[in-house]
């Protein structure tokens, strides 16, 4: 079945760049999402990319998609303590089913 | 714009009690979902619905029931609560090809 995998933890220093990686198995994925979950809150959509794109940039966020390797990454430039959260990678093939990874917990050290 | 509203925010249940977690969305979304998130874990799909009157099981449906009598509401029923159902429950809604919108969750403890 479809699966989405991501590393569980990432620790960076404030001001450095963070790169969170994700791999997925569904070759028919049409939409790939990054969600952010802050402590005690629900998931908020951070950014997304369509499968026919290689890259998307949105202020401090850069999403890279390697469709051949089924690899997605999220780069956060100039990481701040407020970026500390859990980041979920998710994919959707265009239907009702969205598959989530287990989430990467980002720690930002001051 | 309320989005997805979940009630209650917190609840403590004794083993064997029952309760209903409420979820409502005002975005006219066809798709609605219930997930649970255990500490340090990702999301597991409990039940989903693709429209009013249609529901289906997800990965972990045992011990839960749902109904979808209207587009807006998707309540989750726990019968005979067990400690294994201690979790944070998230409701989400969406439409085809669009990202999901999540509620803020219900934190449930069963003791």
Interface residues (C-beta under 8 A of the other chain):
Chain A: X30 X31 X33 X35 X41 X42 X43 X44 X45 X48 X88 X90 X92 X94 X95 X96 X98 X100 X101 X102 X103
Chain B: X4 X31 X41 X42 X43 X48 X50 X90 X92 X94 X96 X97 X99 X100 X101 X102 X103 X104 X105
